[in-house]
């Protein structure tokens, strides 16, 4: 689809997608829409949150949320739930507290300075068919703490929020070279937090926790080095974690999503490409902003790779707790070009930042960035995976 066609199709209306399911491009007034997050409410309402504005890192980037009511044929229009005039608000995470409020977490940074990010929390009210956001509060976590993946509730009721620390040496510009993974835990329903680092995790970000059997949990990571999806394991219910190790799935330094299906398999949605599969490179994530030129890039740490194509979009399945993913299905494909974040000139072709949710009826819901212009939702009908053979 050319950009004009994408804009025309951004109605939120579900249409048959040829695979026994449906798909839609969510309606949004913003020219750039990125970093979708899906949340399924107990009554079957599906929520999608993302950030939208003119360009990632710009201060006009805010959090938007839309909903798909049970049985509806169209997503609601987007509602903006944040509006900081000085900070780029990114990476929304939705969480229904056990027996309590629906919570939105999101980041807030100045320009491309992810090391200066604040992490904010606000309540979300869905009463009366509306979507309304409460006042924002800042989480008591170090600056530079970023989120992307869902909160998991531990067996003792503790909230576990997977995070990554965006770190830049003093006087240097953030590039991702010193980023590490961690788990923020709260024992008082999110009022206060403590941070625990994942050992040996430099370059591992977007930690996504997947409960397995008993006390075992697996976590999966995007890699700044653009080599492979990495995996860590906990054998004590998420209290401690092993150092991450590579899986057999390539990673292009772009986001991943992982869940455990009701049949016990681990499902990983990602772009199975890497620095080894493409020569495409760009200087950094924010090189188009043209700001903060007085500081030199950070050195040391790991060597981040930016610009590897963000396609195809594939659903990978594991029968051994996420150690290997022998079954893989391409959901959508494109050139994947991401040498520019611009949403207006048509150069960006990425299918990226996917998330995955399984409905009680076995349907799989996916949402992802569609060429930096739109958020695309795909529903795979119950039994779709079995039909793939």
N, C-alpha and C positions, 0 to 999 in steps of 0.2 A: 504494500500500500504506500502511495506517495503521501506526503504530509497533509495535503488537502483532503485526501480520502480518509486518512486517520481521523482528522478533525470532524469530518462528516459522520463517521461511525461512532464517535464518542457520545453515545446516547444512554449507555448503561443497559440497553435492551438485550436480553439473552436470545441467541439464535443457534440453531442446530449447527454443530461443527463437523459433521461427517464421521464422527467416531462414536456415535451413540450418546453423545453428550451435548453440551451447550457452551457458548462462549460469548463474552461481551467486552467492549471497551468502555470503562467507567467514565461517566460524565465529569468533567472538571473544567473550571474557568482558567486554569493555569496552563501555560505553554509547556512547562516541564513538570513531569510527574514521575516519581521514583520511590523505591524502597517500600513496596507494599508489605502489609502485615495483615494476616487473616485471623479472625477470632469468631468462634461459633458459640452462640449463647445457648443456654439450656432449652429455650423454647424453639430452637431451630433458626433464629435470626442469625444471618451471617454478616459480620462487620469487616470492612476493609479500611485500613488506615495507611496513609502514605504522606510523603512531603511533596509540596508543589510550589512553584514560583517561576522565576525566569532562568535561573542557573544555579546549580548546586554551590553552596557557599555564600550566595547573595543574601542580604538581610531581608529580602521579600519572600524568602522560602519559609513556609509555615506548614503545620500539620493539618491534614484534611481527613475526614471520615465519611464513608457512605455505608448504607446497609441494604441488604437484600432480605426482605421479609419472607417467611415460609410461604411457598406457593406463588410468590410474585414472579412476574415475567420481566421485571426491570429493576435495576439498582436505583436507589434514591440518588438525588443530586448530592454532590459533595458539600459538606459543612466544614468550615474552617474553625478549628478548635484552639489555635494559638496565633499570636500576632505580636511578636517581639520586633520592634522596628530596628533594633541594633544587632540582632543575632540571627543566624541561619538555623532554623529549627528542623531537625532531621530525625530519622530512624525511630518511628513510633513503635511502641509495644503496648498491646492491650492485654489486660488480665482481670478476670473476675475473681475477686477475693472470696475464699470459701465462706459462703453465707453472708457476703457483704457486697461492697461497692464494685462497680466496674471502674478500673483504673487505667489511665493512659500515662505511660512514661515516654519521654523523648529527650533528645539532646538539643543543646543550644550553644552555638559557637560564633565567634566573630570571624568572618571571612573563611579562609581555609585553615585556620589555626585550631586544629582538632585537639591539641594539647591543652587548650584553654576552655574546653567544653564544660558546660554545666549540665547536670542531669536533672530533669524536672518531672514532677508528678502532678496530675490533676484528676479529679473524678469526672466520669462521663455519665450523663443522665439520658436514658432512653424512654422516659415516661411520655405517654401521649403520642407516641409515634415520632417524637422529635429526637434530635441528637444535640445535646448541650454539654459544654465543658465547664468545669468549675475553675476556681482560682488555682494558679500554679504554685507549687512549693518546690524548693530545691532539696534534693537528696544529699545527705551528709556523707558524700563519697568524694575522693580526690578529684580535682579538676582534670579533665582529659579522660574521664570514664565514659565509655560509649556502650550503647546497647544495640541489640538487633533481634535477639531470640527470646522465646517465651520464658516466663517465670515457671519454675517447677516447685511444687510443695513437697518438702521432705516428709518422711514418715512421722516425725515428731511435730509437724505443723510449721516448721521453719520455711520461710520463703527463700528460694535459691534463684538469684538473678544472674545469669551468665553475662559477663561483661568483657570488654577489652580495654586496656589502658593505652591511650595515645600519648606517647612520650617523645619529647624533643630535647636534646641537650641544650643547656643554657646558651642563648644567643643564636641558635640555629633554627631553621624553618622545619616544621614537621613534614616528614615524608613517609612515615610508616615503618621506618627502619628499626625503631626500638619498641614497637608495640608488643604487648604481652597479654595473656588471657588470665581471667580470674573469675571467681564466684563471689558475688555480694550476697550476704545472708542477713535476714531480718527475722527476729524472734518476737516482734511486736507489731505484726501486720503492716510493715513498711514504714513505720515511724522513724526507726533508726536502723543503721546498716553497718556491717563489718565486712571488710574485703579480705579475701584469701586468694593468693596467687596460685596459678597452675604452674608447677615446676617445669623448667625446660621448654617454655612456650613462646619464646621470642619469635615473632613473625606469624604466630597463630592467633587469629581473630575470629569474630562472629561465632564464638562458642555456642553450640546448640546441644542441650542436654536431652538424652533419650532414655527414660527408665526402661530397664530390661526386666529380668526375673529377680525376685527377692531383693537383696541389697545392691545388686549390680546395676550400674548405669554406664552408658557410653556417652561421650561427647564428641562432636564433630566440628572441624575448624576450617575456615577459609585460610589460605596461606599467602602472605605478602610476597613470598618468593615465587609464586605462580608455578608450583610444581605438582603437588598432590593435595587432595583433601586429607587432613590429618585426623587421627582418632586418639582419644584418651579414655581410660576406664576408671571407674570408682567401684570398689567392692564393699564400701561401708555406707551406702545410701547417699553419696555425694559429699561426705564430710572431707575426704581426701581424694586426690586425683593423681594418676600416673602421668609422667611426661608424655606428650603427644607423639605418635608415630604415624608414618604415612599409610594410607590405604592404597587400594589399586585404582582409585578414581582420580584422574587428573583435575587440577584446579588452576584457574587463570587469574588468581587474585581478585575474585568476585564472589559475591555472597552465595550461601547455600541454605537449604532448609532440610530438616530431618525430623521424622516422626516414627513411632512404632505403630504399625498397622494392627488391627484387631486379630489378624491371623498370626501375629508374632513376628512377621518380617519387619526389618527396618527399611523405610523408604527414604531415599535421598534425592532431592531435586536440585539440579546444578547445571553448570556448563562444563561438560567433561573435556576441556581443552586446557592447554598449558603453554608455558614459555617455550617448551620443546616442539610445539606443533605450529608455531607462527612466529615470524620475525617482527611483527608489529609492536612498536614501543612508543610511549610518550613519556615526557619528563616526570609528570606527577599527576595526581588526581585533580589538582586545582591550578594547573599551569595557565588556564584561560582567564583566570581572575585578574592577572596582571597587577597584583598587590603585594606589598611587603617585599619588594625587590631588594631592599637593603640587607636582608639577612641571607646568608648562604644556607644551602640545604644541609640537613643533618647528615653526618657521616658515622661510620661504625655500625654496630648492631648487625642486622641482616641486610640483604641487598634486595629491596622491593622491586618488583617488575610491574609496570603499568602499561596498559594498552593492548594486552592480548585479547583477541576477539571474544565477545561474550555471547557465544552461540556454539553449537546448538543448545537448546533447552531439553534436558533429558531427565527421565525418572529412572533411578537406579535402585535395585532391590537386593537385599541381603538376607540370607537365611542363617547367618552365623553371628548375629549381633553387631553387624556393621564392620566386620573385619575384611570381608570381601564382598563385592557387588557384581555378581556374575550375570545378572539379568538387567538389561538396560533398554529403555524405550524412548525414542526421540518424540517429544511432544510438539515441538515447533522448531523451525530452522530459519536462519538468515545468514547474511555475511557476518553479522556480529560485530562490525566495525565500531570501535569505541575510542578512537584517537581524538575525538572531540566530544564534550558533553553538551554541545549546542543542540537545542531541540527545534531550531527554526530553519537550518540550512539543509537538512536531510542526510547529512553525512553519518550521523549516528544510527547504527542498525542493531544495537544490542537487544537481546532478550535476557534480562538479567534480574538479579535480586528476587529469586522465586521463593514462595512460601507454600506450604502444603497443609491441608487439614482434611481429616476423614470424618464424614458425617455418620450418624448412627445407622443409616440405611446402607452404608458401605460406599456411597459416592465419594469421590475424591475431588476436593476443590483446590485449584491452583490459582495463584495470582503472581504477576511479574511485571517488570518494566518493559514496555513495548516501544523500542526505539527512542527512549527518553521523552517521548511525547505523551504516552498514555499508560494507564494501568490496565492490563488485560486479565480477565477472570476466565478460567476454564473449569467446567464441571465435567468430570469423567464419570459415566454412569456406573452404578453397582455392577460388579462382574466384569468391568472393562479389563482389569488386569488379567483375570483368568482367560478372557477371550484372546489375549495376545499370545497364548501358547507358551 
